[in-house]
Amino acid sequence: MFGIPIGWYLTLSAALFVLGAIGLVLRRNAIVMFMCIEIMLNAVNLTFIAFARYHNDLGGHLFVFMVIAVAAAEAGIGLALIVNVYRHRRSLNVDDINLMQG
């Protein structure tokens, strides 16, 4: 892969995934949590592309297109939900949001 070993790509992907997972666990803002999920999805995409290029197969590229399509749908629906919750609760802190209470 252009002279760069696959281990470097996998290390970068693992670092991005761990960064996203830590951000998802530690942060309580819905927008930041949403961005952390997107970072984790991009880390998975990097892994798919690295293995697809390493094995000279197009299967990984197809999975990346599927993940991008799901991420786009998730972005549209997720941001709509976040805006709706903010309009009703005036807070994006997930600890303050309890939709089961009136």
C-alpha positions as CSV (number, residue, x, y, z in Angstrom):
1,M,0.0,0.0,0.0
2,F,2.3,2.7,-1.4
3,G,5.2,1.4,0.7
4,I,3.5,1.9,4.1
5,P,3.0,-1.4,6.0
6,I,-0.6,-2.4,6.9
7,G,0.3,-2.3,10.6
8,W,0.6,1.5,10.5
9,Y,-3.0,1.8,9.1
10,L,-4.3,-0.7,11.6
11,T,-2.5,1.2,14.5
12,L,-4.0,4.5,13.3
13,S,-7.4,2.9,13.0
14,A,-7.2,1.4,16.5
15,A,-6.1,4.7,17.9
16,L,-9.1,6.5,16.3
17,F,-11.5,3.8,17.5
18,V,-10.2,4.0,21.1
19,L,-10.3,7.8,21.0
20,G,-13.9,7.7,19.8
21,A,-14.8,5.1,22.4
22,I,-13.2,7.1,25.2
23,G,-15.0,10.2,24.1
24,L,-18.3,8.4,23.9
25,V,-17.9,7.1,27.5
26,L,-16.5,10.2,29.1
27,R,-18.5,13.1,27.5
28,R,-22.1,13.8,28.2
29,N,-22.9,16.2,25.4
30,A,-25.1,14.6,22.8
31,I,-23.4,16.4,19.9
32,V,-19.9,15.3,21.1
33,M,-21.1,11.7,21.6
34,F,-22.5,11.8,18.1
35,M,-19.1,13.0,16.7
36,C,-17.4,10.2,18.6
37,I,-19.6,7.6,17.0
38,E,-18.6,9.1,13.6
39,I,-14.9,8.9,14.5
40,M,-15.4,5.2,15.4
41,L,-17.2,4.5,12.1
42,N,-14.3,6.2,10.2
43,A,-11.8,4.0,12.1
44,V,-13.7,0.9,10.9
45,N,-13.7,2.3,7.3
46,L,-9.9,2.8,7.5
47,T,-9.6,-0.9,8.6
48,F,-11.8,-2.1,5.7
49,I,-9.8,-0.1,3.2
50,A,-6.5,-1.2,4.6
51,F,-7.4,-4.9,4.4
52,A,-9.0,-4.5,1.0
53,R,-5.8,-2.9,-0.4
54,Y,-3.6,-5.5,1.3
55,H,-5.6,-8.5,-0.1
56,N,-6.2,-6.7,-3.4
57,D,-10.0,-7.3,-3.1
58,L,-12.9,-4.9,-3.7
59,G,-15.1,-6.4,-0.9
60,G,-13.7,-3.9,1.7
61,H,-14.5,-1.0,-0.6
62,L,-18.1,-2.2,-0.9
63,F,-18.4,-2.4,2.9
64,V,-17.1,1.1,3.2
65,F,-19.8,2.4,0.9
66,M,-22.4,0.6,3.0
67,V,-21.0,2.1,6.2
68,I,-20.9,5.6,4.6
69,A,-24.5,5.2,3.5
70,V,-25.5,4.1,7.0
71,A,-23.5,6.9,8.6
72,A,-25.3,9.4,6.3
73,A,-28.7,8.1,7.3
74,E,-27.6,8.1,11.0
75,A,-26.4,11.7,10.7
76,G,-29.7,12.9,9.3
77,I,-31.9,11.1,11.8
78,G,-29.6,11.6,14.7
79,L,-29.2,15.3,14.2
80,A,-33.0,15.6,13.8
81,L,-33.5,13.8,17.1
82,I,-30.9,16.0,18.8
83,V,-32.5,19.2,17.6
84,N,-36.0,17.9,18.7
85,V,-34.7,17.0,22.1
86,Y,-33.0,20.4,22.5
87,R,-36.2,22.2,21.5
88,H,-38.1,20.4,24.3
89,R,-35.5,20.1,27.0
90,R,-33.2,23.0,26.3
91,S,-30.3,20.8,27.2
92,L,-27.9,18.5,25.3
93,N,-26.5,16.9,28.4
94,V,-27.6,13.2,28.2
95,D,-27.8,13.0,32.0
96,D,-30.5,15.7,32.0
97,I,-32.5,14.1,29.3
98,N,-35.2,11.7,30.4
99,L,-37.8,11.3,27.7
100,M,-40.0,9.0,29.9
101,Q,-40.9,12.0,32.1
102,G,-43.5,14.5,30.8
